[in-house]
Amino acid sequence: MPASQSLPRESQIKYLLENLSAYIEQFHGGTVEFAAMEGDELQVRLGGACLNCPLQPSTLHGWVEGTVHQFFPEIRVVAIN
């Protein structure tokens, strides 16, 4: 079994978000940060250029939620302040 599969789910999700945030920051100036995990609900904070951006819902649901669902289809992603 690969080492990443032996990590707890929350650690895997944090790692995934760190990589996704690096991509978003490099190409769009925004960030996504792990805030909390409550059951199957992942709470994230969008920052940087994502703050008050009219495309924030697309970033949240398209990139963040879409990427998370590729690996963790049971997770519901919500943005918090």
C-alpha positions as CSV (number, residue, x, y, z in Angstrom):
1,M,0.0,0.0,0.0
2,P,1.4,3.5,-0.9
3,A,2.4,5.6,2.1
4,S,-0.3,8.3,1.2
5,Q,-3.0,5.7,1.7
6,S,-1.9,4.9,5.2
7,L,-2.4,8.5,6.3
8,P,-5.6,9.5,8.0
9,R,-8.2,10.9,5.7
10,E,-8.0,14.4,7.2
11,S,-4.2,14.5,6.6
12,Q,-4.7,13.4,3.0
13,I,-7.3,16.1,2.5
14,K,-5.0,18.8,4.1
15,Y,-2.2,17.7,1.7
16,L,-4.5,17.8,-1.3
17,L,-5.6,21.4,-0.3
18,E,-2.0,22.6,0.2
19,N,-1.2,21.4,-3.4
20,L,-4.4,22.9,-4.8
21,S,-3.8,26.2,-3.0
22,A,-0.3,26.4,-4.5
23,Y,-1.7,26.0,-7.9
24,I,-4.5,28.6,-7.4
25,E,-2.0,31.0,-5.9
26,Q,0.5,30.7,-8.7
27,F,-2.0,31.1,-11.5
28,H,-4.7,33.2,-10.1
29,G,-3.4,34.9,-6.9
30,G,-5.9,33.2,-4.6
31,T,-5.6,30.7,-1.8
32,V,-7.6,27.9,-0.3
33,E,-7.0,26.9,3.3
34,F,-8.2,23.9,5.4
35,A,-10.4,25.3,8.3
36,A,-12.0,22.2,9.8
37,M,-13.3,18.8,9.1
38,E,-16.6,17.8,10.7
39,G,-17.7,14.3,9.7
40,D,-18.0,14.4,5.9
41,E,-18.1,18.2,5.7
42,L,-14.8,20.0,4.8
43,Q,-14.7,23.7,5.7
44,V,-12.3,25.8,3.8
45,R,-11.3,29.5,3.7
46,L,-10.7,31.2,0.3
47,G,-8.3,34.1,0.4
48,G,-6.0,36.3,-1.6
49,A,-7.5,37.3,-5.0
50,C,-10.5,35.0,-4.2
51,L,-11.8,37.3,-1.6
52,N,-14.8,39.2,-2.9
53,C,-14.2,37.8,-6.4
54,P,-17.4,37.2,-8.4
55,L,-16.0,33.9,-9.6
56,Q,-15.5,32.6,-6.0
57,P,-18.4,30.1,-6.3
58,S,-16.8,28.7,-9.4
59,T,-13.4,28.3,-7.6
60,L,-15.1,26.7,-4.6
61,H,-17.3,24.3,-6.4
62,G,-15.4,23.7,-9.6
63,W,-11.8,23.6,-8.5
64,V,-11.8,22.9,-4.8
65,E,-14.9,20.7,-4.5
66,G,-14.3,19.0,-7.9
67,T,-10.7,18.1,-7.0
68,V,-11.7,16.9,-3.5
69,H,-14.5,14.7,-5.0
70,Q,-12.0,13.0,-7.3
71,F,-10.4,11.4,-4.3
72,F,-13.1,11.7,-1.6
73,P,-16.5,11.6,-3.3
74,E,-18.3,11.5,0.1
75,I,-17.0,14.9,1.2
76,R,-19.1,18.1,1.1
77,V,-17.1,21.3,0.8
78,V,-18.2,24.6,2.2
79,A,-16.5,28.0,2.4
80,I,-16.4,29.8,5.8
81,N,-15.2,33.3,6.7
